[in-house]
Amino acid sequence: MNSNYLRHFIAVAEYGSFTLAAQSLNIAQPPLSISIKKLEQEIGLTLFLRRGRHVSLTLEGEVLFKHAKQVQQTLEDAQTAMEELKGLDKGEVRLGVPSMMGSYYFPEILMAFKSRYPNLKLTVINAGTRSIRKMLLDGTLDVGVINHYTDSETLETDHLLTSNMVAAVGKRHPLANKKSISLKEFFQHELVLFEAGYFHRDFIEKKAQELDMPMQFSFETNLLPMILSIVKNEFAITALLEMVTDCEKEIIAIPFEESVELNLALAWRKNGYLSIAHRTFIDFVKQNR
């Protein structure tokens, strides 16, 4: 199979449009259409359902797409490896972090890393841990922070830190003077939550299900400054890592009666190629955690 055919196939599948895919590839649309036609002829299967300007994958196309993405990632890994053999003295690390970690744990580490390795580029993406897992597997990210878990077939993980989750309320909130709070009492109050897929949201939903209690929330956002503002102004309460409440003097942290610990880990693709830049970054974070 021609690698260009696969690259063109992936672009059309991801954009759902020959026009948009051609623009992303910086080629004209007719050559792109010819490339897809030749690929379909080569394998003897129809890969796309065409509905006007929009296209979608057939069942056969969905199977090929999964394998094509793996082939594309392998080729990109090979290119990175060859560049390093030529003595490339720079590179890029694409890091995925949840909001709380990105705002309170990583800034000093990232600045120290950049000071030591000024030629390396750092791209930091804020996302929920579920999205970070997906982006690690499809090659969008090189390294990410996720809930610590064992998945020997897809991701390598290395424990990063353990942190307590605490209830967070405003200074004048009725709960502010409590020394501890039960989860049942926590769920009796209006909540502000991260969007689905963030470890904060996963934690709260899991606890609500265990207690068979509904969650009352009218605020949902992945913007940490907005969550903090809502709590400070006492429109709602939430649960945050202690590393956040330790730095936010206008927010009162209330421990849960049963201590709640979250284990977070660095993760990367198990079978992916780790460049010198990637390995250097992972080692640096481990040494400075």
DODO-910319 format. One record per residue: residue number from 1; x, y, z of N, C-alpha, C in turn; chain; residue in one letter. Coordinates in steps of 0.001 Angstrom, whole numbers, plus 500000, padded with zeros to 6 digits. Atoms other than C-alpha are relative to their C-alpha. Layout:
BEGIN
PT, pos, n.xx, n.yy, n.zz, ca.xx, ca.yy, ca.zz, c.xx, c.yy, c.zz, unit, code
PT, NUM, X, Y, Z, X, Y, Z, X, Y, Z, A, A
...
# end
This chain:
BEGIN
PT, pos, n.xx, n.yy, n.zz, ca.xx, ca.yy, ca.zz, c.xx, c.yy, c.zz, unit, code
PT, 1, 500840, 498802, 500000, 500000, 500000, 500000, 500873, 501245, 500000, A, M
PT, 2, 499263, 498745, 500086, 501310, 503431, 499030, 499737, 500851, 501253, A, N
PT, 3, 500172, 499231, 498758, 501958, 505510, 502170, 499270, 501316, 499749, A, S
PT, 4, 500728, 498766, 500335, 500673, 508644, 500401, 498501, 499741, 499911, A, N
PT, 5, 501414, 500347, 500072, 497392, 506869, 499686, 499408, 499948, 501416, A, Y
PT, 6, 500489, 500108, 498617, 497055, 506082, 503398, 499911, 501367, 500667, A, L
PT, 7, 500021, 498650, 499433, 497936, 509663, 504379, 498794, 500769, 499497, A, R
PT, 8, 501160, 499322, 500582, 495274, 510986, 502007, 498701, 499414, 500556, A, H
PT, 9, 501188, 500684, 499447, 492766, 508388, 503243, 499707, 500485, 501412, A, F
PT, 10, 500174, 499551, 498617, 493322, 509420, 506881, 499455, 501417, 500045, A, I
PT, 11, 500451, 498609, 500010, 492853, 513105, 506063, 498520, 500107, 499634, A, A
PT, 12, 501405, 499956, 500405, 489536, 512534, 504259, 499110, 499434, 501112, A, V
PT, 13, 500779, 500609, 498912, 488320, 510274, 507084, 499849, 500958, 501170, A, A
PT, 14, 500038, 499111, 498836, 489184, 512837, 509769, 499203, 501268, 499729, A, E
PT, 15, 500714, 498759, 500315, 487749, 515868, 507968, 498587, 499754, 499481, A, Y
PT, 16, 501324, 500287, 500536, 484733, 514106, 506426, 499681, 500798, 498752, A, G
PT, 17, 500177, 499140, 501173, 485283, 516206, 503327, 501256, 499950, 499147, A, S
PT, 18, 498851, 499972, 500911, 487510, 515992, 500255, 500575, 501404, 499917, A, F
PT, 19, 499540, 498608, 500112, 487682, 519785, 500085, 500868, 500385, 501185, A, T
PT, 20, 499240, 499640, 498801, 488827, 520268, 503687, 501272, 499171, 500116, A, L
PT, 21, 498813, 500859, 499933, 491190, 517294, 503493, 501069, 500488, 499034, A, A
PT, 22, 499037, 499497, 500992, 492808, 518688, 500332, 500678, 501261, 500515, A, A
PT, 23, 499426, 498774, 499441, 493292, 522046, 502044, 501013, 499679, 501086, A, Q
PT, 24, 499073, 500354, 498912, 494919, 520400, 505076, 501280, 499375, 499452, A, S
PT, 25, 498836, 500653, 500605, 497263, 518425, 502800, 500752, 500926, 499044, A, L
PT, 26, 499403, 499023, 500923, 498003, 521491, 500662, 500147, 499436, 498592, A, N
PT, 27, 500042, 500502, 501366, 497066, 519714, 497433, 498640, 500340, 499400, A, I
PT, 28, 501280, 499753, 500655, 494305, 520178, 494860, 499065, 498813, 500240, A, A
PT, 29, 500962, 501061, 499711, 491097, 518182, 495281, 500024, 498862, 498973, A, Q
PT, 30, 500005, 501108, 500976, 491238, 516208, 491955, 501072, 498943, 500261, A, P
PT, 31, 499000, 501035, 499698, 494577, 514500, 492797, 499660, 499195, 501258, A, P
PT, 32, 500399, 500711, 498787, 493203, 513656, 496239, 498932, 498963, 499677, A, L
PT, 33, 501071, 500937, 500383, 490084, 512064, 494728, 500581, 498813, 499233, A, S
PT, 34, 499361, 501069, 500770, 492268, 510077, 492330, 500753, 499057, 500927, A, I
PT, 35, 499246, 500806, 499038, 494450, 508893, 495213, 499077, 499046, 500751, A, S
PT, 36, 500951, 500846, 499275, 491427, 507610, 497146, 499425, 498926, 499090, A, I
PT, 37, 500547, 500967, 500956, 490019, 505936, 494025, 500993, 498875, 499745, A, K
PT, 38, 498966, 501019, 500237, 493330, 504150, 493398, 500136, 499077, 501204, A, K
PT, 39, 499918, 500827, 498801, 493439, 502953, 497005, 498835, 499029, 500059, A, L
PT, 40, 501176, 500877, 499990, 489894, 501581, 496768, 500135, 498906, 498939, A, E
PT, 41, 499798, 500997, 501050, 490779, 499840, 493492, 501040, 498967, 500407, A, Q
PT, 42, 498914, 500893, 499593, 493950, 498405, 494997, 499530, 498948, 500980, A, E
PT, 43, 500446, 500962, 498989, 492191, 496788, 497949, 498665, 499360, 499640, A, I
PT, 44, 501253, 500591, 500461, 488927, 496081, 496102, 498824, 500224, 500925, A, G
PT, 45, 501083, 499687, 499062, 486691, 497729, 498706, 499644, 501474, 499911, A, L
PT, 46, 500432, 498609, 499918, 484637, 500903, 498998, 500264, 500501, 501420, A, T
PT, 47, 499581, 499502, 498698, 486038, 503017, 501825, 499133, 501140, 500518, A, L
PT, 48, 500786, 498833, 499584, 483717, 506033, 501852, 498584, 499944, 499433, A, F
PT, 49, 501353, 499733, 500469, 479999, 506716, 501615, 499938, 501475, 499652, A, L
PT, 50, 499992, 498624, 500460, 479575, 509892, 499593, 498585, 500550, 499987, A, R
PT, 51, 501308, 499334, 499946, 476641, 512167, 500421, 500220, 501472, 499714, A, R
PT, 52, 499727, 498614, 500371, 477053, 515389, 498508, 501447, 500343, 500293, A, G
PT, 53, 498630, 499594, 499665, 480068, 517234, 499869, 500550, 499260, 501204, A, R
PT, 54, 499559, 500698, 498797, 480172, 515139, 503032, 500244, 498527, 499696, A, H
PT, 55, 499716, 501423, 500145, 481739, 511687, 503189, 500171, 499386, 501380, A, V
PT, 56, 499814, 500729, 498751, 481788, 509063, 505939, 500566, 498633, 499679, A, S
PT, 57, 499364, 501298, 500201, 483618, 505795, 506402, 498972, 498880, 499912, A, L
PT, 58, 500750, 501250, 499996, 482089, 502481, 505418, 500548, 499128, 501126, A, T
PT, 59, 499479, 500914, 498987, 482535, 499565, 507806, 501415, 499553, 499647, A, L
PT, 60, 498660, 500390, 500444, 485512, 498480, 505700, 500988, 501145, 500204, A, E
PT, 61, 499147, 498831, 499805, 486871, 502016, 505852, 500395, 500190, 501449, A, G
PT, 62, 499697, 499861, 498571, 486634, 502059, 509656, 501092, 499028, 500432, A, E
PT, 63, 498955, 500981, 499678, 488736, 498893, 509864, 501352, 500485, 499490, A, V
PT, 64, 498747, 499520, 500564, 491367, 500340, 507533, 500510, 501225, 500744, A, L
PT, 65, 499591, 498771, 499323, 491380, 503676, 509382, 500803, 499690, 501261, A, F
PT, 66, 499288, 500376, 498773, 492444, 502017, 512642, 501427, 499577, 499686, A, K
PT, 67, 498661, 500477, 500359, 495381, 500281, 510955, 500828, 501104, 499335, A, H
PT, 68, 499280, 498921, 500686, 496279, 503299, 508813, 500590, 500985, 501003, A, A
PT, 69, 499484, 499096, 498967, 496640, 505484, 511914, 501237, 499409, 500675, A, K
PT, 70, 498843, 500654, 499393, 499011, 502928, 513414, 501208, 500054, 499075, A, Q
PT, 71, 498912, 499932, 500984, 501061, 502835, 510206, 500568, 501413, 499946, A, V
PT, 72, 499554, 498606, 500045, 501189, 506639, 510094, 500861, 500340, 501208, A, Q
PT, 73, 499230, 499717, 498795, 502402, 506814, 513697, 501353, 499311, 499962, A, Q
PT, 74, 498732, 500722, 500113, 505059, 504174, 513025, 500958, 500722, 499058, A, T
PT, 75, 499160, 499248, 500947, 506335, 506163, 510028, 500529, 501277, 500641, A, L
PT, 76, 499559, 498777, 499328, 506461, 509348, 512117, 501066, 499685, 501044, A, E
PT, 77, 498989, 500417, 499034, 508364, 507503, 514843, 501326, 499714, 499309, A, D
PT, 78, 498783, 500318, 500744, 510833, 506220, 512257, 500713, 501271, 499541, A, A
PT, 79, 499408, 498739, 500439, 511362, 509731, 510905, 500701, 500709, 501160, A, Q
PT, 80, 499388, 499385, 498823, 512033, 511058, 514412, 501304, 499306, 500366, A, T
PT, 81, 498796, 500765, 499669, 514535, 508245, 515044, 501133, 500317, 499033, A, A
PT, 82, 498973, 499698, 500996, 516371, 508991, 511798, 500564, 501403, 500193, A, M
PT, 83, 499529, 498635, 499764, 516552, 512693, 512593, 500979, 500036, 501173, A, E
PT, 84, 499094, 500032, 498857, 518159, 511882, 515926, 501345, 499396, 499619, A, E
PT, 85, 498746, 500609, 500445, 520736, 509672, 514222, 500847, 500983, 499198, A, L
PT, 86, 499263, 498967, 500739, 521671, 512680, 512087, 500541, 501074, 500934, A, K
PT, 87, 499439, 499046, 499048, 522557, 514532, 515268, 499097, 501182, 500282, A, G
PT, 88, 500924, 498899, 499721, 519426, 516642, 515662, 500094, 500398, 501470, A, L
PT, 89, 499803, 499574, 498612, 519980, 518726, 518798, 498791, 500722, 500550, A, D
PT, 90, 501220, 499411, 499477, 516411, 519864, 519236, 498832, 499063, 499734, A, K
PT, 91, 501168, 500849, 500173, 512958, 518333, 519447, 498818, 500638, 500685, A, G
PT, 92, 501229, 499480, 499400, 509450, 518742, 520786, 499406, 498957, 500927, A, E
PT, 93, 500740, 500855, 499087, 507578, 517301, 523748, 498587, 500542, 500092, A, V
PT, 94, 501407, 499616, 499911, 503785, 517378, 523567, 499420, 499350, 501253, A, R
PT, 95, 500427, 500466, 498679, 502453, 517109, 527119, 498526, 500279, 500220, A, L
PT, 96, 501411, 499821, 499655, 498833, 516571, 528150, 499813, 499980, 501504, A, G
PT, 97, 500200, 499923, 498548, 497826, 517678, 531651, 498589, 500480, 500315, A, V
PT, 98, 501274, 499454, 499516, 494529, 518174, 533519, 500229, 501386, 500602, A, P
PT, 99, 499902, 498599, 499576, 493779, 521734, 534677, 500749, 500204, 501305, A, S
PT, 100, 499388, 499769, 498694, 494771, 521414, 538325, 501493, 499727, 499964, A, M
PT, 101, 498576, 500323, 500104, 498087, 519761, 537502, 500727, 501038, 499154, A, M
PT, 102, 499371, 499019, 500873, 498813, 522206, 534692, 500179, 501356, 500657, A, G
PT, 103, 499960, 498673, 499378, 498110, 525238, 536869, 500850, 500048, 501262, A, S
PT, 104, 499377, 499933, 498681, 499672, 524228, 540197, 501209, 499083, 500180, A, Y
PT, 105, 498889, 500935, 499813, 502137, 521371, 539718, 501114, 500207, 498973, A, Y
PT, 106, 499011, 500036, 501064, 503858, 521742, 536372, 500707, 501319, 499655, A, F
PT, 107, 499326, 498782, 500473, 504678, 525458, 535830, 501472, 500094, 500373, A, P
PT, 108, 498596, 499883, 499599, 507909, 525454, 537866, 500857, 498923, 499346, A, E
PT, 109, 499251, 501088, 500633, 508981, 522067, 536468, 500252, 500309, 498532, A, I
PT, 110, 499850, 499705, 501421, 508361, 523174, 532883, 500991, 501141, 499766, A, L
PT, 111, 499063, 498891, 500161, 510246, 526447, 533340, 501432, 499558, 500286, A, M
PT, 112, 498664, 500510, 499695, 513180, 524625, 534944, 500514, 499131, 498855, A, A
PT, 113, 499607, 500848, 501131, 513209, 522099, 532087, 500421, 500859, 498808, A, F
PT, 114, 499696, 499127, 501133, 513145, 524864, 529479, 501308, 500751, 500221, A, K
PT, 115, 498740, 499313, 499707, 515993, 526668, 531228, 501196, 499094, 499748, A, S
PT, 116, 498894, 500941, 500193, 518138, 523543, 531097, 500127, 499573, 498543, A, R
PT, 117, 499986, 500459, 501387, 517138, 522543, 527556, 499294, 501032, 499114, A, Y
PT, 118, 500662, 498897, 500718, 516403, 525830, 525712, 499649, 499683, 498554, A, P
PT, 119, 500279, 500317, 501407, 516409, 524186, 522258, 498822, 499056, 499820, A, N
PT, 120, 501136, 500911, 500098, 513580, 521811, 523089, 498692, 500774, 500123, A, L
PT, 121, 501299, 499331, 500001, 510024, 522924, 522353, 499025, 499224, 500867, A, K
PT, 122, 501032, 500602, 499158, 507280, 522264, 524899, 498627, 500464, 499542, A, L
PT, 123, 501393, 499686, 500308, 503640, 522105, 523838, 499134, 499364, 501070, A, T
PT, 124, 500809, 500495, 498879, 501232, 521790, 526777, 498520, 500115, 499638, A, V
PT, 125, 501420, 500062, 500350, 497632, 520736, 526166, 499191, 499668, 501257, A, I
PT, 126, 500885, 500233, 498861, 494939, 520997, 528844, 498847, 499103, 499564, A, N
PT, 127, 501084, 500929, 500353, 492513, 518056, 528746, 499694, 499115, 501192, A, A
PT, 128, 500350, 500987, 498985, 490711, 515515, 530886, 500817, 498734, 499814, A, G
PT, 129, 499148, 501184, 500080, 492473, 512257, 531672, 499514, 498995, 498954, A, T
PT, 130, 500493, 500912, 501040, 490184, 510251, 529374, 500448, 500447, 498620, A, R
PT, 131, 499543, 499467, 501285, 491025, 512542, 526468, 501505, 499839, 499852, A, S
PT, 132, 498543, 500146, 500051, 494720, 512417, 527372, 500376, 498570, 499626, A, I
PT, 133, 499735, 501396, 500377, 494681, 508604, 527202, 499816, 499796, 498503, A, R
PT, 134, 500287, 500170, 501433, 493106, 508746, 523755, 501065, 500680, 499150, A, K
PT, 135, 499005, 499269, 500787, 495570, 511370, 522497, 501380, 499357, 500080, A, M
PT, 136, 498748, 500743, 499914, 498503, 509326, 523787, 499991, 498829, 499027, A, L
PT, 137, 500083, 501186, 500842, 497292, 506268, 521928, 499988, 500328, 498511, A, L
PT, 138, 500027, 499674, 501427, 496649, 508070, 518641, 501191, 500853, 499570, A, D
PT, 139, 498771, 499301, 500366, 499987, 509900, 518798, 499920, 501503, 500025, A, G
PT, 140, 500123, 498549, 499917, 498647, 513416, 519337, 500873, 500559, 501121, A, T
PT, 141, 499150, 499626, 498868, 500549, 513555, 522662, 501147, 499010, 500132, A, L
PT, 142, 498852, 500867, 499722, 503949, 512183, 523636, 499971, 499488, 501433, A, D
PT, 143, 500036, 500317, 498569, 503543, 512239, 527427, 498742, 500624, 500582, A, V
PT, 144, 501203, 499443, 499383, 500475, 512761, 529608, 499900, 499641, 501460, A, G
PT, 145, 500280, 500291, 498596, 499237, 512815, 533189, 498606, 499398, 500079, A, V
PT, 146, 501273, 500710, 499904, 496483, 510307, 533942, 499863, 499405, 501401, A, I
PT, 147, 500152, 500781, 498782, 495007, 508415, 536882, 500920, 498794, 499915, A, N
PT, 148, 499052, 501107, 500028, 497560, 505797, 537848, 499247, 498684, 499891, A, H
PT, 149, 500628, 501303, 500184, 496461, 502447, 536529, 500940, 499140, 499171, A, Y
PT, 150, 499136, 500913, 500747, 498022, 499388, 534933, 499304, 499574, 498722, A, T
PT, 151, 500526, 500417, 501301, 497456, 498795, 531235, 501198, 499573, 499164, A, D
PT, 152, 498748, 500463, 500587, 500332, 496687, 530014, 499973, 499922, 498481, A, S
PT, 153, 500082, 500151, 501450, 499032, 496461, 526446, 500111, 501324, 499255, A, E
PT, 154, 500061, 498743, 500745, 498767, 500155, 525600, 500907, 501096, 500527, A, T
PT, 155, 499260, 498872, 499440, 500463, 502572, 528009, 500989, 499553, 501069, A, L
PT, 156, 499060, 500107, 498881, 503544, 502686, 530202, 499655, 501124, 500973, A, E
PT, 157, 500289, 498971, 499006, 502945, 504536, 533472, 501082, 500009, 501077, A, T
PT, 158, 499056, 499850, 498900, 505196, 505868, 536206, 499366, 500931, 501023, A, D
PT, 159, 500683, 499224, 498971, 503751, 507104, 539501, 500619, 501381, 500142, A, H
PT, 160, 499537, 498619, 499921, 503973, 510882, 539727, 499782, 500577, 501393, A, L
PT, 161, 500269, 499497, 498659, 502270, 511898, 542964, 498678, 499462, 500518, A, L
PT, 162, 501266, 500307, 499331, 499535, 511125, 545463, 499535, 501269, 500697, A, T
PT, 163, 500507, 498775, 499396, 497301, 513993, 546555, 498592, 499771, 500534, A, S
PT, 164, 501340, 500103, 499429, 494242, 514308, 548779, 499007, 500872, 499242, A, N
PT, 165, 501097, 499208, 500526, 490942, 515472, 547355, 499206, 500524, 501191, A, M
PT, 166, 500728, 499380, 498885, 489110, 517911, 549658, 498814, 500795, 499459, A, V
PT, 167, 501101, 499110, 500362, 485833, 519792, 549609, 500517, 501434, 500022, A, A
PT, 168, 499546, 498611, 500098, 486338, 523442, 548605, 498788, 500918, 500032, A, A
PT, 169, 501137, 499082, 499834, 483989, 526226, 549759, 500523, 501414, 500187, A, V
PT, 170, 499648, 498611, 499764, 483975, 530017, 550013, 500120, 500301, 501487, A, G
PT, 171, 499736, 499653, 498600, 485014, 531781, 553221, 498729, 500191, 500828, A, K
PT, 172, 501226, 499713, 499260, 481447, 532736, 554161, 498927, 498926, 499782, A, R
PT, 173, 500952, 501081, 500233, 479797, 529503, 553110, 499627, 499335, 501330, A, H
PT, 174, 500423, 500653, 498746, 477754, 527724, 555856, 500890, 498835, 500427, A, P
PT, 175, 499141, 501133, 499664, 480202, 524804, 555663, 501408, 500419, 500403, A, L
PT, 176, 498606, 499549, 499883, 483334, 526960, 556061, 500643, 499675, 501336, A, A
PT, 177, 499415, 500234, 498682, 483789, 526293, 559795, 500089, 498520, 500371, A, N
PT, 178, 499963, 501431, 499691, 483487, 522521, 559590, 501432, 499474, 499921, A, K
PT, 179, 498660, 500606, 499977, 486574, 520447, 560430, 500107, 498855, 498999, A, K
PT, 180, 500046, 501069, 500995, 485500, 517639, 558110, 498576, 499906, 499490, A, S
PT, 181, 501328, 500103, 500606, 482573, 516726, 555907, 499815, 498600, 499428, A, I
PT, 182, 500300, 501304, 500594, 480877, 513510, 554880, 499659, 500203, 498533, A, S
PT, 183, 500356, 499918, 501408, 480332, 512764, 551223, 498501, 500222, 499833, A, L
PT, 184, 501456, 499800, 500085, 476574, 512602, 551857, 499641, 501473, 500181, A, K
PT, 185, 500272, 498576, 499792, 476586, 516153, 553211, 500505, 500818, 498823, A, E
PT, 186, 499426, 499312, 501165, 478791, 517267, 550320, 498997, 500011, 498846, A, F
PT, 187, 500908, 500111, 501139, 476232, 516028, 547792, 498648, 500683, 500236, A, F
PT, 188, 501235, 499258, 499734, 473437, 517968, 549477, 500108, 501463, 499571, A, Q
PT, 189, 499775, 498610, 500383, 474919, 521234, 548189, 500169, 500133, 498480, A, H
PT, 190, 499818, 499696, 501420, 475001, 522874, 544775, 501485, 499895, 499654, A, E
PT, 191, 498617, 500257, 500389, 478166, 521838, 542932, 500368, 500711, 498703, A, L
PT, 192, 499440, 499598, 501282, 480378, 523256, 540208, 501016, 498927, 499628, A, V
PT, 193, 499210, 501159, 500403, 482087, 520506, 538214, 500789, 500263, 498734, A, L
PT, 194, 499317, 500068, 501284, 484684, 519993, 535548, 499122, 499209, 499034, A, F
PT, 195, 500752, 500766, 500989, 483360, 518558, 532317, 500347, 498516, 500118, A, E
PT, 196, 499779, 501446, 499970, 483079, 514780, 531914, 501353, 499668, 499370, A, A
PT, 197, 498705, 500415, 500519, 486431, 513081, 531387, 501172, 500484, 500828, A, G
PT, 198, 498948, 499530, 499093, 488422, 515016, 534012, 499986, 499142, 501262, A, Y
PT, 199, 499959, 500897, 498852, 489644, 513005, 537009, 499175, 500550, 501159, A, F
PT, 200, 500835, 499354, 498980, 487879, 515525, 539303, 498538, 499577, 499835, A, H
PT, 201, 501398, 500369, 500285, 484527, 514798, 537625, 499800, 498490, 500197, A, R
PT, 202, 500107, 501451, 499843, 485190, 511043, 537502, 499905, 499618, 501476, A, D
PT, 203, 500006, 500274, 498560, 485905, 511057, 541245, 498629, 500298, 500603, A, F
PT, 204, 501274, 499592, 499411, 482713, 512946, 542145, 498867, 499098, 499528, A, I
PT, 205, 501052, 500870, 500524, 480503, 510853, 539858, 500070, 498608, 500632, A, E
PT, 206, 499843, 501331, 499401, 481942, 507615, 541254, 499469, 499984, 501429, A, K
PT, 207, 500449, 499941, 498613, 481293, 508691, 544855, 498474, 500154, 500076, A, K
PT, 208, 501455, 499824, 500014, 477740, 509808, 544017, 499297, 498680, 499684, A, A
PT, 209, 500591, 501291, 500356, 477011, 506440, 542407, 500107, 499011, 501160, A, Q
PT, 210, 499822, 500916, 498875, 478455, 504556, 545389, 498978, 500272, 501097, A, E
PT, 211, 500956, 499617, 498952, 476147, 506495, 547733, 498565, 500060, 499489, A, L
PT, 212, 501323, 499915, 500625, 473215, 506409, 545292, 499354, 501344, 500278, A, D
PT, 213, 500486, 498635, 499763, 472873, 510179, 545605, 500089, 500812, 498714, A, M
PT, 214, 499936, 499153, 501197, 472027, 512672, 542860, 501015, 501134, 500175, A, P
PT, 215, 499108, 498842, 499966, 474508, 515415, 541971, 499202, 501240, 499617, A, M
PT, 216, 500669, 498743, 500297, 473109, 518940, 542122, 501035, 500974, 499436, A, Q
PT, 217, 499052, 499031, 500545, 475014, 521131, 539728, 499378, 500767, 498840, A, F
PT, 218, 500471, 499153, 501099, 474211, 524034, 537469, 501174, 500680, 499303, A, S
PT, 219, 498801, 499475, 500633, 477810, 524947, 536605, 500868, 498826, 499549, A, F
PT, 220, 499124, 501035, 500543, 480010, 522793, 534382, 500992, 500668, 499054, A, E
PT, 221, 498986, 499352, 500826, 483307, 524003, 532914, 501351, 499343, 500242, A, T
PT, 222, 498635, 500488, 499787, 486900, 522884, 532370, 500956, 501160, 500249, A, N
PT, 223, 499183, 498825, 499707, 488136, 526420, 533132, 500184, 500104, 501510, A, L
PT, 224, 499745, 499986, 498560, 489753, 526203, 536557, 499808, 501383, 500621, A, L
PT, 225, 500245, 498680, 499396, 489776, 530005, 537161, 498512, 500293, 500200, A, P
PT, 226, 501438, 499785, 499848, 486011, 530045, 536589, 499453, 499196, 501176, A, M
PT, 227, 500428, 500822, 498869, 485480, 527172, 539041, 500383, 500670, 501314, A, I
PT, 228, 499544, 499339, 498785, 487558, 528995, 541646, 499177, 501246, 500302, A, L
PT, 229, 500787, 498786, 499814, 485612, 532217, 541110, 498597, 499676, 500500, A, S
PT, 230, 501348, 500409, 499580, 482262, 530435, 541466, 500005, 499578, 501467, A, I
PT, 231, 499901, 500438, 498602, 483394, 528846, 544735, 500249, 501194, 500921, A, V
PT, 232, 499681, 498836, 499163, 484883, 532081, 546105, 498781, 500884, 500215, A, K
PT, 233, 501206, 499170, 499889, 481616, 533882, 545402, 498801, 499223, 500529, A, N
PT, 234, 500975, 500815, 499274, 479683, 531042, 547058, 498734, 499670, 499212, A, E
PT, 235, 501125, 500470, 500810, 477456, 530121, 544157, 499911, 498472, 500028, A, F
PT, 236, 499967, 501456, 499953, 478516, 526485, 544570, 501265, 499570, 500731, A, A
PT, 237, 498779, 500564, 499429, 481076, 524197, 546183, 500536, 498958, 499037, A, I
PT, 238, 499430, 501021, 500874, 483373, 521619, 544612, 500984, 499171, 500800, A, T
PT, 239, 498904, 500760, 499393, 486166, 519141, 545354, 501247, 500264, 499173, A, A
PT, 240, 498750, 499664, 500671, 489787, 520003, 544522, 501157, 499269, 500669, A, L
PT, 241, 498791, 500537, 499385, 493265, 518645, 545094, 500535, 501005, 501022, A, L
PT, 242, 499454, 499125, 498957, 494965, 520021, 548207, 501032, 500973, 499443, A, E
PT, 243, 498998, 499105, 500577, 497723, 521495, 546027, 499353, 501292, 499483, A, M
PT, 244, 500709, 498809, 500470, 495072, 523913, 544695, 499560, 500848, 501194, A, V
PT, 245, 500524, 499235, 498864, 493429, 524899, 547977, 501115, 500576, 500867, A, T
PT, 246, 498862, 499461, 499239, 496859, 525370, 549614, 500448, 501350, 499453, A, D
PT, 247, 499555, 498756, 500648, 497493, 528192, 547132, 498896, 501042, 499892, A, C
PT, 248, 501140, 499100, 500164, 494015, 529745, 547147, 499475, 500406, 501373, A, E
PT, 249, 500310, 499585, 498635, 493628, 531706, 550387, 498535, 500387, 500205, A, K
PT, 250, 501412, 499629, 499869, 490036, 532746, 549643, 499079, 498783, 499962, A, E
PT, 251, 500791, 501227, 500034, 488918, 529128, 549497, 500339, 499162, 501229, A, I
PT, 252, 499837, 500833, 498817, 488391, 526934, 552553, 499992, 498533, 499580, A, I
PT, 253, 499920, 501432, 500287, 489490, 523307, 552262, 499457, 499222, 501192, A, A
PT, 254, 500582, 500827, 498941, 487450, 520790, 554241, 500286, 498534, 499669, A, I
PT, 255, 499713, 501410, 500274, 488804, 517230, 554468, 498723, 499161, 500051, A, P
PT, 256, 501105, 500953, 499917, 486376, 514420, 553790, 500243, 499089, 501202, A, F
PT, 257, 499882, 500843, 498803, 485651, 512215, 556809, 500799, 498738, 499699, A, E
PT, 258, 499173, 501113, 500456, 487059, 509288, 554867, 500991, 500564, 498995, A, E
PT, 259, 498969, 499400, 500847, 490370, 510398, 553377, 499904, 499484, 498567, A, S
PT, 260, 500084, 500358, 501423, 490258, 510445, 549575, 501309, 500365, 499329, A, V
PT, 261, 498717, 499773, 500664, 493577, 510025, 547781, 499884, 499680, 498522, A, E
PT, 262, 499920, 500248, 501432, 494182, 510281, 544060, 501455, 499747, 499629, A, L
PT, 263, 498667, 500318, 500489, 497203, 508648, 542451, 500079, 500368, 498528, A, N
PT, 264, 499819, 499547, 501372, 498408, 510330, 539284, 501348, 499535, 499466, A, L
PT, 265, 498794, 500570, 500595, 501016, 509066, 536860, 500340, 500669, 498684, A, A
PT, 266, 499572, 499670, 501356, 503070, 510044, 533851, 499725, 498787, 499132, A, L
PT, 267, 500294, 501113, 500893, 502089, 507944, 530851, 500484, 500308, 498587, A, A
PT, 268, 499608, 499882, 501411, 503297, 507309, 527301, 499680, 498677, 499312, A, W
PT, 269, 500370, 501205, 500753, 502579, 504792, 524551, 501025, 498896, 500235, A, R
PT, 270, 499120, 501124, 499698, 504000, 501376, 525403, 500852, 499608, 498801, A, K
PT, 271, 499275, 500446, 501182, 504959, 500478, 521854, 500411, 501154, 499089, A, N
PT, 272, 499610, 498842, 500801, 505617, 504025, 520640, 501486, 500289, 500143, A, G
PT, 273, 498590, 499631, 499955, 509028, 505451, 519897, 500164, 501218, 500904, A, Y
PT, 274, 499682, 498878, 499131, 510392, 507675, 522666, 501285, 500647, 499501, A, L
PT, 275, 498816, 499285, 500478, 512743, 510264, 521226, 500888, 500383, 501179, A, S
PT, 276, 499105, 499525, 498942, 515712, 511628, 523146, 499317, 501105, 500797, A, I
PT, 277, 500696, 498905, 499319, 513619, 514716, 523922, 498952, 499458, 500965, A, A
PT, 278, 501037, 500584, 499159, 510761, 512588, 525298, 500604, 499345, 501238, A, H
PT, 279, 499368, 500698, 498871, 513046, 510433, 527457, 500624, 500994, 500979, A, R
PT, 280, 499384, 498980, 499150, 514894, 513496, 528731, 498948, 500691, 500857, A, T
PT, 281, 501072, 499333, 499251, 511609, 515161, 529731, 499458, 499103, 501098, A, F
PT, 282, 500526, 500936, 499003, 510280, 512060, 531516, 500966, 499876, 501163, A, I
PT, 283, 498996, 500125, 498937, 513534, 511654, 533448, 500073, 501272, 500849, A, D
PT, 284, 499921, 498727, 499274, 513574, 515349, 534381, 498829, 500135, 500967, A, F
PT, 285, 501175, 499908, 499134, 510018, 515249, 535755, 500134, 499035, 501178, A, V
PT, 286, 499844, 500995, 498935, 510768, 512069, 537734, 501009, 500465, 501048, A, K
PT, 287, 498968, 499528, 499073, 513852, 513677, 539264, 499531, 501199, 500821, A, Q
PT, 288, 500435, 498762, 499323, 511957, 516846, 540261, 498600, 499896, 500575, A, N
PT, 289, 501363, 500128, 499468, 508639, 515427, 541459, 499999, 500135, 501517, A, R
# end
